[in-house]
């Protein structure tokens, strides 16, 4: 129910059309460039899945909003894992991208990274992290669903170390040891790199979640892909926003955020949520008792500055 004099943007429908349209345009562009209808169909299916998830989130009752995200994660995550990774025989972990990039080969894994990790975040932020990642898809069901909201300290530097180690390993194998990864379907080693990488990610992620009592510990501290997506997310036109005048500083948005984003600070600072950790999971939107939060399109840049803690109005 709408509260008189206050926003109620938790039921926005246009973001579903926006994200679906983004993937539709990408698929159409690849079809025109590559001359293959396969990419068009594939990205249309992703757009339909994510768009449907956004739509369910907007229309569902408060307690059921997360169903939309879980459905989208399952449809996109499982499809990419089985279709592109297992049957496509390409490593969709970051090492696969490095193998293709250093060899100058344009393949499915390169397209995936350009759309979901590099250029895509300029238009849909870290939407793929929150709505299509096969790693997040599993961690979503771990029992530690409320973040402990700890001080991150130097933990996030691990993802930079991971990124550099992965690039260094691939460069050493290719240039130092003459390793031939293979890029044709019949002789690529991508499948084994992909399965091995996924197994390692799941093992490390579940272990960290248990130790730190935080489902998203891997995503916050270790995932090397965030080096790409955080950079693009700073410039994203799609972000969470709200009205400063309608915020009661209940902090429900921050308490439920799995990525420890202090949403209310940005709202009281008069800006959109500029934290590059935001994955557009929209948990904060569903949790706001005032219906004050929603998604918006705009042009702004994250400076990395965390707004000061606001003082409650008397």
Secondary structure, 3 states (H helix, E strand, C coil): CCCCCCCCCCCCCHHHHHHHHHHHHHHHHHHHHHCCHHHHHHHHHHHHHHHHHHHHHHHCCHHHCHHHHHHHHHHHHHHHHHHHHHHCCCCCCHHHHHHHHHHCCCCHHHHHHHHHHHCCHHHHCCHHHHHHCHHHHHHCCCCCCCCCCCCCCCCCHHHHHHHHHHHHHHHHHHHHCCCCCCCCCCCCCHHHHHHHHHHHHHHHHHHHHHHHCCCCHHHHHCCCCHHHHHHHHCCCCEEEEECHHHCCCCCHHHHHCCCCCCHHHHHHCCCCCCCCCCCCCCHHHHHCCCCCEEEEECCCCCCCCCCCCCCCCC
